[in-house]
Amino acid sequence: MKPLQEPTFLILTALAAGPRHGYGIVADVVEISAGRVRLRPGTLYAALDRLEADGLVAADREEIVDGRVRRYYRLTEGGAARLDAEAGRLSRNAEAARSRLRALRGPMGGTA
């Protein structure tokens, strides 16, 4: 399985908290990434279209706000499984890095 790109991972992570509309997803991604990732609307909606086609997200509902349609998206079961698998992969990679750094530093905390 191909690793998810970071913006895709963050979009799925935002939707794991519950259905969100576009601006809500953008704001949540900024928060999750501590401000490192800021999605532009075109990038977000292209990603959502792709994720919807892949069955990882689905349209949840629509509402009209100030005369404009606000579409909410939700994580599907397949999307939750994919996010869980990716989170596990990233966690294993991070733990391997930490383990090797501990070995590099040696028992006294210095570099070997």
KOLDO-330353 format. One record per atom (N, C-alpha, C): residue number from 1; x, y, z; residue in three letters; atom name. Coordinates in Angstrom, 3 decimals. Each point is the difference from the previous one (the first is absolute). Layout:
# residues N
   i       c1       c2       c3  aa at
 NUM        X        Y        Z ALA CA
...
This chain:
# residues 112
   i       c1       c2       c3  aa at
   1    0.839   -1.181    0.000 MET  N
   1   -0.839    1.181    0.000 MET CA
   1    0.883    1.243    0.000 MET  C
   2   -0.301    0.909   -0.886 LYS  N
   2    0.798    1.222   -0.133 LYS CA
   2   -0.254    0.926    1.194 LYS  C
   3    1.066    0.572    0.572 PRO  N
   3   -0.187    0.940    1.119 PRO CA
   3   -0.840    1.201   -0.427 PRO  C
   4   -0.762    0.526    0.936 LEU  N
   4   -0.782    1.203   -0.262 LEU CA
   4    0.907    1.220    0.030 LEU  C
   5   -0.284    0.958   -0.850 GLN  N
   5    0.705    1.274    0.080 GLN CA
   5   -0.510    0.720    1.238 GLN  C
   6    0.835    0.853    0.584 GLU  N
   6   -0.354    0.653    1.251 GLU CA
   6   -1.332    0.755   -0.060 GLU  C
   7   -0.288    0.798   -1.038 PRO  N
   7   -1.295    0.688   -0.016 PRO CA
   7   -1.179   -0.977    0.035 PRO  C
   8    0.105   -1.100   -0.711 THR  N
   8   -1.064   -1.010   -0.004 THR CA
   8   -0.160   -0.605    1.384 THR  C
   9    1.115   -0.337    0.633 PHE  N
   9   -0.026   -0.540    1.359 PHE CA
   9   -0.684    0.987    0.950 PHE  C
  10    0.322    1.268   -0.124 LEU  N
  10   -0.572    1.017    0.879 LEU CA
  10   -1.488    0.222   -0.265 LEU  C
  11   -0.425   -0.063   -1.251 ILE  N
  11   -1.425    0.119   -0.328 ILE CA
  11   -0.769   -1.152    0.640 ILE  C
  12    0.501   -1.216   -0.159 LEU  N
  12   -0.663   -1.159    0.602 LEU CA
  12   -0.006    0.111    1.523 LEU  C
  13    1.087    0.499    0.569 THR  N
  13    0.074    0.183    1.450 THR CA
  13   -1.043    1.017    0.462 THR  C
  14   -0.151    1.092   -0.737 ALA  N
  14   -1.012    1.002    0.347 ALA CA
  14   -1.392   -0.624   -0.022 ALA  C
  15   -0.280   -0.815   -0.997 LEU  N
  15   -1.324   -0.609   -0.120 LEU CA
  15   -0.225   -1.115    1.013 LEU  C
  16    1.060   -0.515    0.597 ALA  N
  16   -0.151   -1.032    1.037 ALA CA
  16   -0.695    0.573    1.237 ALA  C
  17    0.002    1.318    0.161 ALA  N
  17   -0.680    0.644    1.129 ALA CA
  17   -1.489    0.189   -0.268 ALA  C
  18   -0.445   -0.257   -1.222 GLY  N
  18   -1.407    0.155   -0.357 GLY CA
  18   -0.135    0.790   -1.286 GLY  C
  19   -1.215    0.048   -0.546 PRO  N
  19   -0.221    0.711   -1.262 PRO CA
  19    0.442    1.461    0.084 PRO  C
  20    0.592    0.475   -1.082 ARG  N
  20    0.485    1.378   -0.083 ARG CA
  20   -0.310    0.542   -1.399 ARG  C
  21   -0.191    1.305   -0.084 HIS  N
  21   -0.092    0.666   -1.298 HIS CA
  21    1.404    0.472   -0.371 HIS  C
  22    0.160    0.502   -1.203 GLY  N
  22    1.323    0.358   -0.508 GLY CA
  22    0.802    0.890    0.910 GLY  C
  23   -0.600    1.118    0.432 TYR  N
  23    0.747    0.920    0.857 TYR CA
  23    0.364   -0.671    1.321 TYR  C
  24   -0.897   -0.829    0.532 GLY  N
  24    0.289   -0.724    1.233 GLY CA
  24    1.173   -0.943   -0.155 GLY  C
  25    0.085   -0.653   -1.153 ILE  N
  25    1.125   -0.897   -0.272 ILE CA
  25    1.298    0.805   -0.075 ILE  C
  26   -0.030    1.100   -0.748 VAL  N
  26    1.189    0.851   -0.143 VAL CA
  26    0.492    0.461    1.374 VAL  C
  27   -0.919    0.487    0.836 ALA  N
  27    0.379    0.489    1.329 ALA CA
  27    0.549   -1.128    0.871 ALA  C
  28   -0.609   -1.175   -0.075 ASP  N
  28    0.452   -1.129    0.808 ASP CA
  28    1.385   -0.468   -0.447 ASP  C
  29    0.249   -0.014   -1.302 VAL  N
  29    1.313   -0.395   -0.514 VAL CA
  29    1.076    0.962    0.496 VAL  C
  30   -0.295    1.290    0.012 VAL  N
  30    0.960    0.984    0.528 VAL CA
  30    0.296   -0.313    1.464 VAL  C
  31   -1.047   -0.294    0.771 GLU  N
  31    0.189   -0.300    1.425 GLU CA
  31    0.791   -1.296    0.209 GLU  C
  32   -0.388   -1.056   -0.698 ILE  N
  32    0.666   -1.299    0.152 ILE CA
  32    1.484    0.109   -0.349 ILE  C
  33    0.302    0.756   -1.055 SER  N
  33    1.380    0.108   -0.478 SER CA
  33    0.773    1.123    0.680 SER  C
  34   -0.567    0.602    1.025 ALA  N
  34    0.627    1.122    0.713 ALA CA
  34    0.376    1.131   -0.970 ALA  C
  35   -0.872    0.222   -0.983 GLY  N
  35    0.190    1.099   -0.936 GLY CA
  35    0.900   -0.284   -1.184 GLY  C
  36    0.587   -1.198   -0.063 ARG  N
  36    0.904   -0.316   -1.109 ARG CA
  36   -0.714   -0.201   -1.327 ARG  C
  37   -1.220   -0.558    0.051 VAL  N
  37   -0.733   -0.317   -1.229 VAL CA
  37   -1.241    0.877   -0.078 VAL  C
  38   -0.084    0.750   -1.095 ARG  N
  38   -1.158    0.852   -0.261 ARG CA
  38   -0.516   -0.357   -1.385 ARG  C
  39   -1.158   -0.621   -0.031 LEU  N
  39   -0.576   -0.450   -1.264 LEU CA
  39   -0.731    1.139   -0.691 LEU  C
  40    0.220    0.142   -1.282 ARG  N
  40   -0.760    0.947   -0.806 ARG CA
  40   -1.292   -0.695   -0.417 ARG  C
  41   -1.062    0.771   -0.226 PRO  N
  41   -1.276   -0.624   -0.364 PRO CA
  41    0.084   -0.937   -1.212 PRO  C
  42    0.713    0.409   -1.031 GLY  N
  42    0.116   -0.861   -1.178 GLY CA
  42    0.677   -1.319    0.314 GLY  C
  43    1.023    0.054    0.813 THR  N
  43    0.712   -1.213    0.411 THR CA
  43   -0.902   -0.887    0.841 THR  C
  44   -0.717    0.617    0.954 LEU  N
  44   -0.892   -0.759    0.876 LEU CA
  44   -1.077   -0.711   -0.801 LEU  C
  45   -0.703    0.731   -0.861 TYR  N
  45   -1.127   -0.610   -0.706 TYR CA
  45    0.447   -1.028   -1.029 TYR  C
  46    1.167    0.185   -0.596 ALA  N
  46    0.533   -1.043   -0.887 ALA CA
  46    0.304   -1.265    0.808 ALA  C
  47    0.575    0.178    1.189 ALA  N
  47    0.303   -1.144    0.864 ALA CA
  47   -1.287   -0.679    0.455 ALA  C
  48   -1.004    0.782    0.393 LEU  N
  48   -1.268   -0.587    0.435 LEU CA
  48   -0.673   -0.771   -1.128 LEU  C
  49    0.048    0.540   -1.226 ASP  N
  49   -0.562   -0.721   -1.152 ASP CA
  49    0.706   -1.338   -0.191 ASP  C
  50    1.336    0.008    0.094 ARG  N
  50    0.779   -1.238   -0.158 ARG CA
  50   -0.304   -0.979    1.125 ARG  C
  51   -0.045    0.509    1.235 LEU  N
  51   -0.282   -0.867    1.146 LEU CA
  51   -1.410   -0.568   -0.066 LEU  C
  52   -0.934    0.793   -0.512 GLU  N
  52   -1.370   -0.485   -0.161 GLU CA
  52   -0.049   -1.088   -1.069 GLU  C
  53    0.704    0.208   -1.118 ALA  N
  53    0.055   -1.007   -1.063 ALA CA
  53    0.646   -1.297    0.490 ALA  C
  54    0.954    0.126    0.930 ASP  N
  54    0.673   -1.181    0.567 ASP CA
  54   -0.799   -0.652    1.130 ASP  C
  55   -1.122    0.608    0.377 GLY  N
  55   -0.842   -0.562    1.042 GLY CA
  55    0.486    0.264    1.417 GLY  C
  56    0.926    0.950    0.164 LEU  N
  56    0.551    0.282    1.331 LEU CA
  56   -0.788    1.074    0.742 LEU  C
  57   -0.672    0.879   -0.741 VAL  N
  57   -0.892    0.995    0.591 VAL CA
  57   -1.297   -0.007   -0.789 VAL  C
  58   -1.046    0.541    0.614 ALA  N
  58   -1.296    0.103   -0.673 ALA CA
  58   -0.633    1.325    0.379 ALA  C
  59   -0.841    0.512   -0.909 ALA  N
  59   -0.778    1.192    0.330 ALA CA
  59   -0.966   -0.399    1.107 ALA  C
  60   -0.091    0.828    1.024 ASP  N
  60   -0.852   -0.304    1.145 ASP CA
  60   -1.341    0.717   -0.101 ASP  C
  61    0.065    1.298   -0.269 ARG  N
  61   -1.218    0.805   -0.119 ARG CA
  61    0.374    1.354   -0.600 ARG  C
  62   -1.022    0.749   -0.367 GLU  N
  62    0.198    1.362   -0.491 GLU CA
  62   -0.931    0.926    0.754 GLU  C
  63    0.446    1.241    0.167 GLU  N
  63   -0.857    1.027    0.579 GLU CA
  63    0.270    1.303   -0.739 GLU  C
  64   -0.975    0.874    0.032 ILE  N
  64    0.147    1.305   -0.646 ILE CA
  64    0.348    1.021    1.077 ILE  C
  65    1.127    0.701   -0.188 VAL  N
  65    0.442    1.035    0.928 VAL CA
  65    0.293    1.252   -0.830 VAL  C
  66   -0.711    1.074    0.313 ASP  N
  66    0.156    1.257   -0.742 ASP CA
  66   -0.148   -0.216   -1.508 ASP  C
  67   -0.948   -0.824   -0.377 GLY  N
  67   -0.280   -0.238   -1.407 GLY CA
  67    0.971   -0.922   -0.710 GLY  C
  68    0.949   -0.558    0.735 ARG  N
  68    0.987   -0.901   -0.616 ARG CA
  68   -0.152   -1.393    0.588 ARG  C
  69    0.259   -0.989   -0.840 VAL  N
  69   -0.085   -1.386    0.447 VAL CA
  69    1.263   -0.356    0.775 VAL  C
  70   -0.190   -0.553    1.169 ARG  N
  70    1.120   -0.476    0.823 ARG CA
  70   -0.136   -1.524    0.074 ARG  C
  71    0.956   -0.707   -0.605 ARG  N
  71   -0.037   -1.461   -0.017 ARG CA
  71    0.899   -0.542    1.104 ARG  C
  72   -0.543   -0.919    0.753 TYR  N
  72    0.755   -0.675    1.052 TYR CA
  72    0.458   -1.357   -0.511 TYR  C
  73    1.200   -0.389    0.418 TYR  N
  73    0.567   -1.297   -0.358 TYR CA
  73    0.232   -0.802    1.268 TYR  C
  74   -0.037   -1.309   -0.140 ARG  N
  74    0.273   -0.891    1.130 ARG CA
  74    0.956   -1.093   -0.437 ARG  C
  75    0.679   -0.571    0.965 LEU  N
  75    0.901   -1.121   -0.217 LEU CA
  75   -0.843   -1.267   -0.152 LEU  C
  76    0.301   -0.824   -0.986 THR  N
  76   -0.689   -1.278   -0.152 THR CA
  76    0.733   -1.062    0.824 THR  C
  77   -0.593   -1.184    0.093 GLU  N
  77    0.691   -1.093    0.694 GLU CA
  77    1.326   -0.308   -0.688 GLU  C
  78   -0.007    0.003   -1.330 GLY  N
  78    1.235   -0.224   -0.741 GLY CA
  78    1.028    1.084    0.256 GLY  C
  79   -0.469    1.240    0.124 GLY  N
  79    0.893    1.110    0.298 GLY CA
  79    0.594   -0.114    1.390 GLY  C
  80   -0.814   -0.435    0.949 ALA  N
  80    0.499   -0.189    1.367 ALA CA
  80    1.045   -1.115    0.034 ALA  C
  81   -0.244   -1.072   -0.730 ALA  N
  81    0.966   -1.109   -0.044 ALA CA
  81    1.308    0.455   -0.648 ALA  C
  82   -0.104    0.785   -1.075 ARG  N
  82    1.198    0.490   -0.698 ARG CA
  82    0.787    0.949    0.894 ARG  C
  83   -0.696    0.891    0.713 LEU  N
  83    0.654    0.927    0.920 LEU CA
  83    0.677   -0.770    1.133 LEU  C
  84   -0.657   -1.005    0.525 ASP  N
  84    0.579   -0.806    1.070 ASP CA
  84    1.263   -0.711   -0.472 ASP  C
  85   -0.044   -0.558   -1.199 ALA  N
  85    1.174   -0.684   -0.546 ALA CA
  85    1.160    0.974   -0.189 ALA  C
  86   -0.293    1.188   -0.505 GLU  N
  86    1.053    0.998   -0.226 GLU CA
  86    0.569    0.503    1.325 GLU  C
  87   -0.877    0.216    0.985 ALA  N
  87    0.475    0.441    1.316 ALA CA
  87    0.913   -1.063    0.609 ALA  C
  88   -0.341   -1.262   -0.170 GLY  N
  88    0.854   -1.089    0.489 GLY CA
  88    1.345   -0.019   -0.699 GLY  C
  89   -0.012    0.191   -1.318 ARG  N
  89    1.255    0.025   -0.766 ARG CA
  89    0.895    1.137    0.471 ARG  C
  90   -0.576    1.184    0.151 LEU  N
  90    0.779    1.151    0.452 LEU CA
  90    0.534   -0.215    1.416 LEU  C
  91   -0.814   -0.571    0.846 SER  N
  91    0.417   -0.271    1.383 SER CA
  91    1.167   -0.983    0.043 SER  C
  92   -0.076   -1.059   -0.816 ARG  N
  92    1.104   -0.978   -0.049 ARG CA
  92    1.279    0.653   -0.507 ARG  C
  93   -0.116    0.841   -1.019 ASN  N
  93    1.179    0.695   -0.521 ASN CA
  93    0.598    0.937    1.046 ASN  C
  94   -0.857    0.731    0.704 ALA  N
  94    0.488    0.921    1.032 ALA CA
  94    0.668   -0.778    1.136 ALA  C
  95   -0.576   -1.130    0.380 GLU  N
  95    0.601   -0.788    1.079 GLU CA
  95    1.346   -0.566   -0.430 GLU  C
  96    0.139   -0.412   -1.247 ALA  N
  96    1.296   -0.483   -0.495 ALA CA
  96    1.038    1.122    0.080 ALA  C
  97   -0.388    1.208   -0.380 ALA  N
  97    0.926    1.135    0.073 ALA CA
  97    0.393    0.276    1.441 ALA  C
  98   -0.968    0.001    0.916 ARG  N
  98    0.304    0.259    1.416 ARG CA
  98    0.923   -1.067    0.568 ARG  C
  99   -0.258   -1.244   -0.343 SER  N
  99    0.815   -1.112    0.491 SER CA
  99    1.447    0.153   -0.471 SER  C
 100    0.176    0.337   -1.248 ARG  N
 100    1.355    0.163   -0.534 ARG CA
 100    0.694    1.219    0.593 ARG  C
 101   -0.754    1.041    0.255 LEU  N
 101    0.598    1.180    0.642 LEU CA
 101    0.428   -0.317    1.430 LEU  C
 102   -0.802   -0.788    0.716 ARG  N
 102    0.399   -0.408    1.354 ARG CA
 102    1.281   -0.810   -0.052 ARG  C
 103    0.098   -0.899   -0.963 ALA  N
 103    1.223   -0.816   -0.140 ALA CA
 103    1.191    0.869   -0.372 ALA  C
 104   -0.206    0.995   -0.854 LEU  N
 104    1.072    0.898   -0.398 LEU CA
 104    0.539    0.786    1.189 LEU  C
 105   -0.918    0.420    0.861 ARG  N
 105    0.392    0.798    1.167 ARG CA
 105    0.669   -0.839    1.070 ARG  C
 106   -0.213   -1.289   -0.022 GLY  N
 106    0.626   -0.885    0.976 GLY CA
 106   -0.629    0.095    1.375 GLY  C
 107    0.474   -0.802    0.924 PRO  N
 107   -0.603   -0.077    1.335 PRO CA
 107    0.141    1.279    0.810 PRO  C
 108    0.947    0.823   -0.285 MET  N
 108    0.231    1.213    0.806 MET CA
 108   -0.664    1.232   -0.619 MET  C
 109   -0.710   -0.178   -1.114 GLY  N
 109   -0.725    1.136   -0.584 GLY CA
 109    0.818    0.818   -0.975 GLY  C
 110    1.266   -0.312   -0.194 GLY  N
 110    0.840    0.733   -0.951 GLY CA
 110    0.000   -0.707   -1.340 GLY  C
 111    0.694    0.557   -0.957 THR  N
 111    0.097   -0.671   -1.306 THR CA
 111    1.080   -1.058    0.085 THR  C
 112   -0.187   -1.040   -0.761 ALA  N
 112    0.939   -1.126    0.005 ALA CA
 112    1.250    0.319   -0.770 ALA  C
